[in-house]
Amino acid sequence: MQTLRMELDKALLFCLNDDRIDARDLEKLVGKSREDAVWSVAEAVARRNSVEAMELVGDLMNSGTYPLVILTLIIRQFRHLLQARLLWEDAGCPTFRGVNAFRNGVGSTFESGRFGGGADDVTTIHPFATFKKFEMAVHHDPADLARMMGRLRRADRDAKTGASAGAREVLEELILDLCTTARGRAA
């Protein structure tokens, strides 16, 4: 309860000259969770919206998230998409609408830990997050996702070894490349 009071006090101080606190104020103060923000980046890339993707990456970096952390989370998101697409195909490409239809249909066809378990395995994350990955993955060709994973691996190597520019520049170039090579339909 003490933590909640301290956070409310911060919000009040942040908006001291305003009559009320709205969602945008809290967004500026707290920021989105990194995982949610990176999922938004992945969605923007899938829609080929480089402006939105770059703005989201900029917001993450401005809030203190290191480029390598962002890159790692983006790699995880696209790994999940590729895994989901492969599982969906293994299940016979069934249609599903909504999380319950997914859970009772394609979601019941695979075992947890299919890709080694842990956070990098789409079958071991929260069921709703798994559903969202499948929902987006069905709009992508697995070959395109595999090519994107190759580009992500190269960016990861370049950012960690300093083979080209700094990590920030590698990340920004990656986002632009992915937005121009993403061939999936808008999610």
Residue frames as a rotation matrix with the C-alpha (Angstrom) as fourth column:
MET 1
0.572 0.820 0.000 0.00
0.820 -0.572 0.000 0.00
0.000 0.000 -1.000 0.00
GLN 2
0.360 -0.545 -0.757 2.93
0.206 -0.745 0.634 2.29
-0.910 -0.384 -0.156 0.76
THR 3
-0.674 -0.641 0.369 4.31
0.458 0.029 0.888 1.77
-0.580 0.767 0.274 -2.76
LEU 4
-0.080 0.750 0.656 0.98
0.972 -0.088 0.219 2.68
0.222 0.655 -0.722 -4.31
ARG 5
0.761 0.351 -0.546 0.83
0.531 -0.820 0.213 5.88
-0.373 -0.452 -0.810 -2.25
MET 6
-0.104 -0.889 -0.446 4.36
0.159 -0.457 0.875 6.82
-0.982 0.020 0.189 -3.33
GLU 7
-0.698 -0.136 0.703 3.50
0.687 0.147 0.712 6.24
-0.200 0.980 -0.009 -7.00
LEU 8
0.365 0.892 0.266 0.34
0.909 -0.403 0.104 8.34
0.200 0.204 -0.958 -6.69
ASP 9
0.567 -0.249 -0.785 2.37
0.313 -0.817 0.485 11.10
-0.762 -0.520 -0.385 -5.05
LYS 10
-0.578 -0.809 0.108 4.77
0.358 -0.132 0.924 11.03
-0.733 0.573 0.366 -8.01
ALA 11
-0.365 0.527 0.767 1.86
0.907 0.017 0.420 11.35
0.208 0.849 -0.485 -10.43
LEU 12
0.688 0.647 -0.329 0.43
0.715 -0.683 0.153 14.27
-0.126 -0.340 -0.932 -8.46
LEU 13
0.173 -0.719 -0.674 3.78
0.164 -0.653 0.739 16.05
-0.971 -0.238 0.005 -8.46
PHE 14
-0.686 -0.439 0.580 4.25
0.585 0.143 0.799 15.36
-0.434 0.887 0.159 -12.17
CYS 15
-0.290 0.707 0.646 0.85
0.748 -0.254 0.613 16.94
0.597 0.661 -0.455 -12.94
LEU 16
-0.534 -0.005 -0.846 1.02
0.769 -0.419 -0.483 19.63
-0.352 -0.908 0.227 -10.27
ASN 17
-0.827 0.146 -0.543 -0.18
-0.221 -0.973 0.074 22.43
-0.518 0.181 0.836 -12.56
ASP 18
-0.766 0.577 -0.285 -3.01
-0.176 0.239 0.955 20.42
0.619 0.781 -0.082 -14.15
ASP 19
-0.148 0.825 0.545 -6.58
-0.977 -0.208 0.051 20.00
0.156 -0.525 0.837 -12.95
ARG 20
0.754 0.433 0.494 -6.54
-0.498 0.867 0.001 16.26
-0.428 -0.247 0.869 -13.52
ILE 21
-0.460 -0.870 0.177 -4.30
-0.593 0.449 0.668 13.34
-0.661 0.202 -0.723 -14.42
ASP 22
0.652 0.680 -0.336 -5.09
-0.711 0.394 -0.583 11.52
-0.263 0.619 0.740 -17.65
ALA 23
0.860 -0.254 0.443 -3.71
0.279 0.960 0.008 8.38
-0.428 0.116 0.896 -19.31
ARG 24
0.674 -0.643 0.364 -1.18
0.294 -0.218 -0.931 10.34
0.678 0.734 0.043 -21.39
ASP 25
0.437 -0.510 0.741 0.30
-0.798 -0.600 0.057 11.84
0.415 -0.616 -0.669 -18.24
LEU 26
0.616 -0.163 0.770 0.70
-0.474 0.705 0.528 8.41
-0.629 -0.691 0.357 -16.69
GLU 27
0.896 -0.297 0.330 2.16
0.444 0.621 -0.646 7.07
-0.013 0.725 0.688 -19.94
LYS 28
0.514 -0.729 0.453 4.80
-0.196 -0.614 -0.765 9.81
0.835 0.304 -0.458 -19.87
LEU 29
0.347 -0.342 0.873 5.52
-0.933 -0.224 0.283 9.21
0.099 -0.913 -0.397 -16.22
VAL 30
0.358 -0.108 0.927 5.59
-0.454 0.848 0.275 5.44
-0.816 -0.519 0.255 -16.15
GLY 31
-0.412 -0.438 -0.799 5.94
-0.910 0.160 0.382 4.36
-0.039 0.885 -0.465 -19.75
LYS 32
0.682 0.616 -0.395 4.69
-0.657 0.753 0.040 1.08
0.322 0.232 0.918 -21.18
SER 33
0.530 -0.525 0.667 6.22
-0.184 0.696 0.694 -2.14
-0.828 -0.490 0.272 -20.05
ARG 34
-0.373 -0.787 -0.491 9.11
-0.701 -0.108 0.705 -3.05
-0.608 0.607 -0.512 -22.29
GLU 35
-0.770 0.090 0.632 7.54
0.309 0.919 0.245 -6.29
-0.558 0.384 -0.735 -23.45
ASP 36
0.303 0.951 0.063 4.30
0.621 -0.147 -0.770 -4.53
-0.723 0.273 -0.635 -24.45
ALA 37
0.458 -0.185 -0.870 6.20
-0.461 -0.886 -0.054 -1.77
-0.760 0.426 -0.491 -26.20
VAL 38
-0.658 -0.748 -0.093 8.36
-0.501 0.342 0.795 -4.23
-0.562 0.569 -0.600 -28.12
TRP 39
-0.398 0.621 0.675 5.24
0.673 0.698 -0.245 -6.16
-0.623 0.357 -0.696 -29.16
SER 40
0.631 0.619 -0.468 3.94
0.184 -0.705 -0.685 -2.85
-0.754 0.346 -0.559 -30.52
VAL 41
-0.106 -0.759 -0.643 7.21
-0.733 -0.377 0.566 -2.47
-0.672 0.531 -0.516 -32.45
ALA 42
-0.824 -0.203 0.530 6.77
0.096 0.870 0.483 -5.97
-0.559 0.449 -0.697 -33.91
GLU 43
0.124 0.949 0.289 3.19
0.710 0.119 -0.694 -5.14
-0.693 0.291 -0.660 -34.92
ALA 44
0.566 0.035 -0.823 4.31
-0.325 -0.909 -0.262 -1.90
-0.758 0.416 -0.503 -36.57
VAL 45
-0.544 -0.814 -0.203 7.04
-0.588 0.197 0.785 -3.76
-0.599 0.546 -0.585 -38.47
ALA 46
-0.600 0.381 0.704 4.51
0.513 0.858 -0.027 -6.39
-0.614 0.345 -0.710 -39.60
ARG 47
0.545 0.838 -0.025 2.33
0.577 -0.396 -0.714 -3.56
-0.608 0.375 -0.700 -40.96
ARG 48
-0.055 -0.717 0.694 5.43
0.973 -0.194 -0.123 -2.02
0.223 0.669 0.709 -42.61
ASN 49
0.855 0.373 0.360 4.90
0.268 -0.912 0.310 1.15
0.444 -0.169 -0.880 -40.62
SER 50
-0.021 -0.985 -0.168 8.49
0.805 0.083 -0.588 2.30
0.593 -0.148 0.791 -40.22
VAL 51
-0.279 -0.044 0.959 7.51
-0.242 -0.963 -0.115 5.69
0.929 -0.264 0.258 -38.78
GLU 52
0.682 0.607 0.407 5.54
-0.563 0.082 0.823 4.13
0.467 -0.790 0.398 -35.92
ALA 53
0.777 -0.434 -0.456 8.18
0.527 0.844 0.094 1.45
0.344 -0.313 0.885 -35.33
MET 54
-0.242 -0.928 0.285 10.98
0.575 -0.373 -0.728 4.03
0.781 -0.013 0.624 -35.17
GLU 55
-0.026 0.312 0.950 8.95
-0.555 -0.795 0.246 6.24
0.832 -0.520 0.193 -32.81
LEU 56
0.910 0.414 -0.005 8.31
-0.247 0.553 0.796 3.30
0.332 -0.723 0.606 -30.50
VAL 57
0.419 -0.847 -0.327 11.98
0.800 0.514 -0.309 2.31
0.430 -0.132 0.893 -30.52
GLY 58
-0.355 -0.530 0.770 12.92
0.146 -0.845 -0.514 5.94
0.924 -0.070 0.377 -29.83
ASP 59
0.420 0.600 0.681 10.48
-0.632 -0.346 0.694 6.06
0.652 -0.722 0.234 -26.91
LEU 60
0.919 -0.111 -0.379 11.97
0.295 0.831 0.472 2.88
0.263 -0.545 0.796 -25.47
MET 61
-0.004 -1.000 -0.006 15.51
0.825 0.000 -0.566 4.23
0.566 -0.007 0.825 -25.74
ASN 62
-0.277 -0.052 0.959 14.50
-0.184 -0.977 -0.106 7.63
0.943 -0.206 0.261 -24.35
SER 63
0.717 0.575 0.394 12.98
-0.516 0.058 0.854 5.87
0.469 -0.816 0.339 -21.34
GLY 64
0.150 -0.790 0.595 16.35
-0.960 0.027 0.278 4.29
-0.236 -0.613 -0.754 -20.62
THR 65
0.754 0.113 0.647 16.02
-0.038 0.991 -0.128 0.91
-0.656 0.072 0.751 -22.33
TYR 66
-0.233 -0.952 -0.199 19.31
-0.425 -0.084 0.901 -0.09
-0.875 0.294 -0.385 -23.91
PRO 67
0.087 0.248 -0.965 19.33
-0.996 -0.005 -0.091 -0.89
-0.027 0.969 0.246 -27.64
LEU 68
-0.765 -0.427 -0.482 20.61
-0.466 0.884 -0.044 -4.42
0.445 0.191 -0.875 -26.99
VAL 69
-0.767 0.584 0.267 17.69
0.003 0.419 -0.908 -5.09
-0.642 -0.695 -0.323 -24.65
ILE 70
0.130 0.830 -0.543 15.25
-0.680 -0.324 -0.658 -3.87
-0.722 0.454 0.522 -27.30
LEU 71
-0.194 -0.300 -0.934 16.98
-0.935 0.343 0.084 -5.97
0.296 0.890 -0.347 -29.95
THR 72
-0.981 -0.190 0.037 16.83
-0.189 0.905 -0.380 -9.07
0.039 -0.380 -0.924 -27.74
LEU 73
-0.429 0.894 0.132 13.11
-0.053 0.121 -0.991 -8.58
-0.902 -0.432 -0.005 -27.15
ILE 74
0.196 0.454 -0.869 12.43
-0.902 -0.265 -0.342 -7.98
-0.385 0.851 0.358 -30.85
ILE 75
-0.622 -0.485 -0.615 14.29
-0.678 0.726 0.113 -11.19
0.392 0.487 -0.780 -31.70
ARG 76
-0.905 0.330 0.268 12.15
0.044 0.699 -0.713 -13.04
-0.423 -0.634 -0.648 -29.17
GLN 77
-0.044 0.954 -0.295 8.95
-0.457 -0.282 -0.844 -11.62
-0.889 0.097 0.448 -30.69
PHE 78
0.167 0.080 -0.983 9.88
-0.985 0.056 -0.163 -12.73
0.042 0.995 0.088 -34.20
ARG 79
-0.884 -0.431 -0.180 11.09
-0.406 0.899 -0.162 -16.13
0.232 -0.070 -0.970 -32.96
HIS 80
-0.598 0.747 0.291 7.66
-0.034 0.339 -0.940 -16.57
-0.801 -0.572 -0.177 -31.36
LEU 81
0.217 0.700 -0.681 5.97
-0.770 -0.306 -0.560 -15.59
-0.600 0.646 0.472 -34.64
LEU 82
-0.291 -0.395 -0.872 7.98
-0.867 0.494 0.066 -18.16
0.404 0.775 -0.486 -36.61
GLN 83
-0.990 -0.058 0.128 7.31
-0.116 0.851 -0.513 -20.87
-0.079 -0.523 -0.849 -34.02
ALA 84
-0.292 0.956 0.030 3.60
-0.246 -0.045 -0.968 -20.03
-0.924 -0.290 0.248 -33.99
ARG 85
0.162 0.330 -0.930 3.41
-0.966 -0.138 -0.217 -20.13
-0.200 0.934 0.296 -37.77
LEU 86
-0.642 -0.478 -0.600 5.10
-0.602 0.798 0.009 -23.55
0.474 0.367 -0.800 -37.88
LEU 87
-0.904 0.358 0.232 2.80
0.035 0.604 -0.796 -24.94
-0.425 -0.712 -0.559 -35.18
TRP 88
-0.041 0.928 -0.370 -0.25
-0.571 -0.325 -0.754 -23.56
-0.820 0.180 0.543 -36.96
GLU 89
-0.023 -0.041 -0.999 0.82
-0.969 0.247 0.012 -25.29
0.247 0.968 -0.046 -40.17
ASP 90
-0.922 -0.352 -0.161 1.52
-0.291 0.904 -0.313 -28.54
0.256 -0.242 -0.936 -38.27
ALA 91
-0.639 0.748 0.178 -2.06
-0.007 0.226 -0.974 -28.35
-0.769 -0.624 -0.140 -36.96
GLY 92
-0.399 0.476 0.784 -3.42
0.887 0.417 0.198 -28.10
-0.233 0.774 -0.588 -40.51
CYS 93
-0.963 -0.079 0.257 -3.90
0.153 -0.947 0.281 -24.31
0.221 0.310 0.925 -40.65
PRO 94
-0.218 0.949 -0.227 -7.22
0.965 0.245 0.098 -24.30
0.148 -0.198 -0.969 -38.77
THR 95
-0.250 0.237 0.939 -9.24
0.050 -0.965 0.257 -21.12
0.967 0.111 0.229 -38.53
PHE 96
-0.229 0.224 -0.947 -9.88
0.969 0.150 -0.199 -19.66
0.097 -0.963 -0.252 -35.11
ARG 97
-0.076 0.266 0.961 -11.65
0.077 -0.959 0.272 -16.56
0.994 0.095 0.053 -33.87
GLY 98
0.562 0.260 0.785 -10.99
-0.662 -0.429 0.615 -15.42
0.497 -0.865 -0.069 -30.37
VAL 99
-0.389 -0.837 0.386 -8.90
-0.887 0.227 -0.403 -16.83
0.249 -0.499 -0.830 -27.58
ASN 100
0.016 0.448 0.894 -11.39
-0.647 0.686 -0.332 -19.55
-0.762 -0.573 0.301 -26.57
ALA 101
0.941 0.301 -0.153 -11.63
-0.297 0.522 -0.799 -20.93
-0.160 0.798 0.581 -30.10
PHE 102
0.250 -0.934 -0.255 -7.83
-0.700 0.007 -0.714 -20.86
0.669 0.357 -0.652 -30.27
ARG 103
-0.386 -0.421 0.821 -7.42
-0.911 0.313 -0.267 -22.58
-0.145 -0.851 -0.505 -26.92
ASN 104
0.251 0.597 0.762 -9.92
-0.429 0.774 -0.465 -25.32
-0.868 -0.210 0.450 -27.79
GLY 105
0.990 0.103 -0.099 -8.63
-0.128 0.336 -0.933 -25.73
-0.063 0.936 0.346 -31.36
VAL 106
0.543 -0.836 -0.080 -5.07
0.015 0.105 -0.994 -25.17
0.840 0.538 0.069 -32.46
GLY 107
0.050 -0.536 0.843 -3.93
-0.865 -0.446 -0.232 -24.32
0.500 -0.717 -0.486 -28.91
SER 108
0.523 0.201 0.828 -4.72
-0.683 0.680 0.266 -27.86
-0.509 -0.705 0.493 -27.80
THR 109
0.983 -0.075 -0.166 -2.63
-0.066 0.702 -0.709 -29.50
0.170 0.708 0.685 -30.55
PHE 110
0.199 -0.979 -0.033 0.85
-0.072 0.019 -0.997 -28.80
0.977 0.201 -0.066 -29.23
GLU 111
0.540 -0.123 -0.833 2.75
0.792 0.411 0.452 -29.66
0.287 -0.903 0.319 -26.08
SER 112
0.961 -0.256 0.101 4.26
-0.275 -0.870 0.409 -27.05
-0.017 -0.421 -0.907 -23.80
GLY 113
0.319 -0.932 0.174 8.03
-0.364 0.048 0.930 -26.82
-0.875 -0.360 -0.324 -24.19
ARG 114
0.850 0.103 0.516 8.05
0.375 0.569 -0.732 -27.84
-0.369 0.816 0.445 -27.84
PHE 115
0.686 -0.611 0.396 10.86
0.140 -0.423 -0.895 -25.36
0.714 0.669 -0.204 -28.59
GLY 116
-0.273 -0.912 -0.305 12.97
0.433 0.166 -0.886 -25.98
0.859 -0.374 0.350 -25.50
GLY 117
0.385 0.509 -0.770 10.90
0.913 -0.090 0.398 -24.14
0.133 -0.856 -0.499 -22.89
GLY 118
-0.443 -0.557 -0.703 11.56
0.726 -0.683 0.083 -20.78
-0.526 -0.473 0.707 -21.30
ALA 119
0.073 0.488 -0.870 10.76
0.019 -0.873 -0.488 -17.30
-0.997 0.020 -0.073 -22.51
ASP 120
-0.573 -0.370 -0.731 12.00
-0.677 -0.288 0.677 -18.00
-0.462 0.883 -0.085 -26.05
ASP 121
-0.949 0.300 0.099 9.42
0.314 0.866 0.389 -20.79
0.031 0.400 -0.916 -26.53
VAL 122
-0.650 0.744 0.152 5.98
-0.590 -0.621 0.516 -19.65
0.478 0.246 0.843 -27.71
THR 123
0.024 0.702 -0.711 4.39
0.058 0.709 0.702 -22.74
0.998 -0.058 -0.024 -26.12
THR 124
-0.226 -0.178 -0.958 5.46
0.903 0.329 -0.275 -21.80
0.364 -0.927 0.087 -22.59
ILE 125
-0.970 -0.078 0.230 4.40
0.010 -0.959 -0.283 -18.15
0.242 -0.272 0.931 -22.41
HIS 126
-0.605 0.796 0.003 1.05
-0.238 -0.177 -0.955 -16.91
-0.760 -0.578 0.297 -21.11
PRO 127
-0.360 0.508 0.782 -1.85
0.741 0.666 -0.091 -18.46
-0.567 0.547 -0.616 -23.09
PHE 128
0.719 0.643 -0.263 -3.24
0.360 -0.669 -0.650 -15.08
-0.594 0.373 -0.713 -24.17
ALA 129
0.160 -0.756 -0.635 0.21
-0.644 -0.568 0.513 -14.00
-0.748 0.326 -0.578 -25.39
THR 130
-0.693 -0.354 0.628 0.47
0.143 0.786 0.602 -17.28
-0.707 0.507 -0.494 -27.29
PHE 131
0.219 0.877 0.427 -2.91
0.786 0.101 -0.610 -16.58
-0.578 0.469 -0.667 -28.89
LYS 132
0.723 0.045 -0.689 -1.78
-0.181 -0.951 -0.251 -13.08
-0.667 0.306 -0.680 -29.96
LYS 133
-0.370 -0.915 -0.164 1.39
-0.519 0.057 0.853 -14.51
-0.770 0.400 -0.496 -31.54
PHE 134
-0.563 0.239 0.791 -0.65
0.585 0.791 0.177 -17.08
-0.583 0.563 -0.586 -33.49
GLU 135
0.515 0.843 -0.155 -3.14
0.528 -0.454 -0.718 -14.41
-0.676 0.287 -0.679 -34.50
MET 136
0.480 -0.420 -0.770 -0.34
-0.606 -0.794 0.056 -12.38
-0.635 0.440 -0.635 -36.09
ALA 137
-0.470 -0.824 0.315 1.67
-0.361 0.506 0.783 -15.35
-0.805 0.254 -0.536 -37.39
VAL 138
0.022 0.538 0.843 -1.07
0.594 0.671 -0.444 -16.67
-0.804 0.510 -0.304 -39.68
HIS 139
0.905 0.334 -0.263 -0.61
0.043 -0.688 -0.725 -13.57
-0.423 0.645 -0.637 -41.84
HIS 140
0.263 -0.905 -0.335 3.06
-0.870 -0.373 0.323 -14.31
-0.417 0.206 -0.885 -42.54
ASP 141
0.774 -0.173 -0.609 4.82
-0.294 0.753 -0.589 -16.69
0.560 0.635 0.532 -44.86
PRO 142
0.895 -0.445 0.013 7.24
0.194 0.417 0.888 -18.88
-0.401 -0.793 0.460 -42.86
ALA 143
0.243 -0.841 0.483 9.99
0.955 0.120 -0.272 -18.28
0.171 0.527 0.833 -45.43
ASP 144
0.288 -0.084 0.954 9.64
0.103 -0.988 -0.119 -14.52
0.952 0.133 -0.276 -44.89
LEU 145
0.923 0.068 0.378 9.78
-0.361 -0.185 0.914 -15.00
0.132 -0.980 -0.146 -41.12
ALA 146
0.678 -0.730 0.084 12.89
0.653 0.651 0.386 -17.18
-0.336 -0.206 0.919 -41.51
ARG 147
0.099 -0.631 0.770 14.55
0.742 -0.468 -0.479 -14.47
0.663 0.619 0.422 -43.65
MET 148
0.551 0.161 0.819 13.64
-0.292 -0.882 0.370 -11.88
0.782 -0.443 -0.439 -41.03
MET 149
0.971 -0.234 0.057 15.19
0.038 0.382 0.923 -14.10
-0.237 -0.894 0.380 -38.34
GLY 150
0.330 -0.891 0.312 18.39
0.941 0.281 -0.191 -14.22
0.082 0.356 0.931 -40.39
ARG 151
0.098 -0.233 0.968 18.44
0.262 -0.932 -0.251 -10.43
0.960 0.278 -0.030 -40.55
LEU 152
0.846 0.263 0.464 17.79
-0.366 -0.346 0.864 -10.26
0.387 -0.901 -0.196 -36.80
ARG 153
0.788 -0.610 -0.085 20.73
0.554 0.641 0.532 -12.62
-0.270 -0.466 0.843 -36.12
ARG 154
0.039 -0.798 0.601 23.05
0.853 -0.287 -0.436 -10.47
0.521 0.530 0.670 -38.23
ALA 155
0.321 0.144 0.936 21.93
-0.166 -0.965 0.205 -7.33
0.933 -0.221 -0.285 -36.41
ASP 156
0.995 0.046 0.083 22.46
-0.091 0.222 0.971 -9.05
0.026 -0.974 0.225 -33.05
ARG 157
0.451 -0.891 0.063 25.98
0.886 0.455 0.095 -10.06
-0.113 0.013 0.993 -34.07
ASP 158
-0.041 -0.474 0.879 26.79
0.597 -0.717 -0.359 -6.59
0.801 0.510 0.313 -35.41
ALA 159
0.608 0.343 0.716 25.46
-0.293 -0.742 0.603 -4.82
0.738 -0.576 -0.351 -32.32
LYS 160
0.981 -0.189 0.052 27.41
0.028 0.394 0.919 -7.08
-0.194 -0.900 0.391 -29.96
THR 161
0.335 -0.914 0.228 30.69
0.898 0.383 0.216 -7.13
-0.285 0.133 0.949 -31.87
GLY 162
0.318 -0.178 -0.931 30.70
-0.045 -0.984 0.173 -3.53
-0.947 -0.013 -0.321 -33.02
ALA 163
-0.238 -0.429 0.871 31.18
0.760 0.476 0.442 -4.84
-0.605 0.767 0.213 -36.58
SER 164
-0.075 0.236 0.969 29.42
0.803 -0.562 0.199 -1.80
0.591 0.793 -0.148 -38.01
ALA 165
-0.191 0.083 0.978 27.95
-0.283 -0.959 0.026 1.18
0.940 -0.272 0.206 -36.19
GLY 166
-0.870 -0.058 0.490 26.89
-0.493 0.042 -0.869 1.37
0.029 -0.997 -0.065 -32.56
ALA 167
-0.824 0.560 0.085 24.02
0.508 0.797 -0.325 -0.70
-0.250 -0.225 -0.942 -31.17
ARG 168
-0.124 0.814 -0.567 21.54
0.052 -0.565 -0.823 2.15
-0.991 -0.131 0.027 -31.57
GLU 169
-0.230 -0.038 -0.972 22.36
-0.878 -0.424 0.224 2.62
-0.421 0.905 0.064 -35.24
VAL 170
-0.977 -0.118 -0.179 22.26
-0.181 0.902 0.391 -1.14
0.116 0.415 -0.903 -35.86
LEU 171
-0.578 0.816 -0.010 18.82
0.537 0.371 -0.758 -1.30
-0.615 -0.443 -0.653 -34.24
GLU 172
0.026 0.596 -0.803 17.47
-0.324 -0.754 -0.571 1.64
-0.946 0.275 0.173 -36.25
GLU 173
-0.526 -0.282 -0.802 18.81
-0.846 0.078 0.527 0.20
-0.086 0.956 -0.280 -39.52
LEU 174
-0.981 0.174 0.091 17.30
0.169 0.984 -0.056 -3.17
-0.099 -0.040 -0.994 -38.62
ILE 175
-0.258 0.947 -0.190 13.85
0.284 -0.113 -0.952 -1.67
-0.923 -0.300 -0.240 -38.05
LEU 176
0.047 0.242 -0.969 13.94
-0.757 -0.624 -0.192 0.08
-0.652 0.743 0.153 -41.42
ASP 177
-0.786 -0.389 -0.480 15.15
-0.610 0.614 0.501 -3.11
0.100 0.687 -0.720 -43.15
LEU 178
-0.853 0.492 0.174 12.44
0.378 0.812 -0.445 -5.23
-0.360 -0.314 -0.878 -41.52
CYS 179
-0.048 0.879 -0.474 9.75
-0.048 -0.476 -0.878 -2.73
-0.998 -0.020 0.065 -42.46
THR 180
-0.028 0.007 -1.000 10.79
-0.944 -0.330 0.024 -2.87
-0.329 0.944 0.016 -46.11
THR 181
-0.771 -0.317 -0.553 11.15
-0.520 0.814 0.258 -6.66
0.368 0.487 -0.792 -46.22
ALA 182
-0.682 0.603 0.414 8.10
-0.111 0.473 -0.874 -7.61
-0.723 -0.642 -0.256 -44.13
ARG 183
-0.892 0.340 -0.298 5.71
-0.295 0.063 0.953 -9.25
0.343 0.938 0.044 -46.53
GLY 184
-0.711 0.665 -0.230 2.95
0.686 0.584 -0.434 -10.20
-0.154 -0.466 -0.871 -44.13
ARG 185
-0.089 0.782 0.617 -0.48
0.485 -0.507 0.712 -8.70
0.870 0.362 -0.334 -44.55
ALA 186
-0.487 -0.007 0.873 -1.45
-0.574 -0.751 -0.327 -6.04
0.658 -0.660 0.362 -42.02
ALA 187
-0.862 0.111 -0.495 -2.32
0.394 0.761 -0.515 -7.72
0.320 -0.639 -0.700 -38.75
